[in-house]
């Protein structure tokens, strides 16, 4: 049985692209759609691959719960087994998590629980750590607080800038993401419960 994956993006879509490249020619995992909170390069990448896409913006001052309910509906329309938040810059709400709990993963450019939030590489540099990295985790109602599924370390170099560090973290992040998706697909097809 094919493992159906839907990806949510907000920006350039490099994490999505890494996953798409990894899955090229595979029959066991199918990318069923790519959604975003705005028009972005990630959607362009998906369209170039012939994948269904949707944009679901959150206008300033809009009802957040209503936005979340509509996002839930749009994602559910594609019947994914797994939702991958790949640089998606909106918090997923209660209705979404109720529907897709235990089957939504995210990546983060730090070794959680250290440096959660929007600025993992910057915060790691500011704190003077010698090692940081990337994390793949199950999304829950908190900010970067879900169950950790995989982590990879990245050394912080003496001459690192936020950008240079983040670029090296992204390499690890992409590798971790495809590895975790493979593992979850194997668990799904073997009938294991991945919570």
Buried (B, 14 or more C-beta within 10 A) or exposed (E): EBBBBBBBBBBBBBBBBBBBEBBEEEEEBBBBBBBBBBEBBBBBBBEEBEBBBBEBEBEEEEEEEEBBBBBBEBBBBBEBBBBBBBBBBBBBBEBBBEBBBBBBBBBBBBBBEBBBEEBBBBBBBEEEBEEBBBBBBBBBEEEBBBEBBBBBEBEBEEEBEBEBBBEBBBEBBBBBBBBBBBBBBBBBBEEEEBE
